[in-house]
Amino acid sequence: MKLGKVTGTVAMVRSAESLREETVLMVEMEGNAVAALDRAGAKPGDRVMVVMSHAAGKYSMEAPSDAVVVAVVE
């Protein structure tokens, strides 16, 4: 898991069926921006915990992802 800060949301004009109801956030981590599925109801400005790589599959259900926001932290 890694800590990051939500910098915005991703507006998808077209997407795969499995992503149509998903919220995707832009998260700044270690100087890099990552698009991550949101499972914690995070919003821009929140500090968040992100699960990366194959472990993210446990939290992403039907939607394919290699980054998932799993918690908002203080």
ZAZA-352913 format. One record per residue (C-alpha): x, y, z; residue number from 1. Coordinates in pm, whole numbers, always signed. Example, Ala and Ser with C-alpha at 12.3 -4.5 7.8 and 13.67 -1.06 7.14 Angstrom:
residues 2
{rec {+1230, -450, +780}, 1}
{rec {+1367, -106, +714}, 2}
end
This chain:
residues 74
{rec {+0, +0, +0}, 1}
{rec {+107, +357, -68}, 2}
{rec {-7, +696, +55}, 3}
{rec {-107, +966, -190}, 4}
{rec {-319, +1277, -238}, 5}
{rec {-623, +1298, -465}, 6}
{rec {-565, +1574, -719}, 7}
{rec {-882, +1532, -925}, 8}
{rec {-1122, +1296, -1098}, 9}
{rec {-1106, +1136, -1440}, 10}
{rec {-1399, +1212, -1670}, 11}
{rec {-1445, +913, -1901}, 12}
{rec {-1622, +994, -2227}, 13}
{rec {-1626, +630, -2337}, 14}
{rec {-1522, +325, -2138}, 15}
{rec {-1539, -50, -2115}, 16}
{rec {-1870, -180, -1980}, 17}
{rec {-1706, -280, -1649}, 18}
{rec {-1593, +81, -1588}, 19}
{rec {-1919, +262, -1668}, 20}
{rec {-2035, +299, -1308}, 21}
{rec {-1688, +350, -1162}, 22}
{rec {-1527, +662, -1017}, 23}
{rec {-1165, +704, -1121}, 24}
{rec {-942, +946, -930}, 25}
{rec {-606, +1102, -1012}, 26}
{rec {-374, +1038, -718}, 27}
{rec {-32, +1199, -673}, 28}
{rec {+215, +953, -520}, 29}
{rec {+590, +1001, -492}, 30}
{rec {+586, +1267, -764}, 31}
{rec {+383, +1056, -1009}, 32}
{rec {+17, +1078, -1104}, 33}
{rec {-178, +751, -1102}, 34}
{rec {-537, +684, -1210}, 35}
{rec {-705, +469, -944}, 36}
{rec {-1052, +326, -891}, 37}
{rec {-1221, +474, -584}, 38}
{rec {-1356, +234, -321}, 39}
{rec {-1345, +478, -29}, 40}
{rec {-1554, +775, -146}, 41}
{rec {-1249, +1002, -162}, 42}
{rec {-1258, +1354, -306}, 43}
{rec {-995, +1599, -434}, 44}
{rec {-761, +1708, -156}, 45}
{rec {-801, +1389, +50}, 46}
{rec {-496, +1190, +160}, 47}
{rec {-561, +829, +64}, 48}
{rec {-420, +478, +87}, 49}
{rec {-378, +308, -252}, 50}
{rec {-334, -64, -318}, 51}
{rec {-123, -127, -628}, 52}
{rec {-48, -406, -876}, 53}
{rec {-205, -753, -856}, 54}
{rec {-328, -692, -498}, 55}
{rec {-561, -422, -638}, 56}
{rec {-767, -694, -807}, 57}
{rec {-908, -797, -469}, 58}
{rec {-1074, -455, -438}, 59}
{rec {-1165, -383, -799}, 60}
{rec {-1438, -647, -837}, 61}
{rec {-1534, -672, -1204}, 62}
{rec {-1345, -362, -1317}, 63}
{rec {-985, -421, -1425}, 64}
{rec {-739, -205, -1231}, 65}
{rec {-384, -199, -1105}, 66}
{rec {-450, +85, -856}, 67}
{rec {-742, +117, -610}, 68}
{rec {-810, +377, -340}, 69}
{rec {-909, +173, -32}, 70}
{rec {-906, +433, +249}, 71}
{rec {-909, +803, +327}, 72}
{rec {-649, +883, +595}, 73}
{rec {-570, +1177, +824}, 74}
end
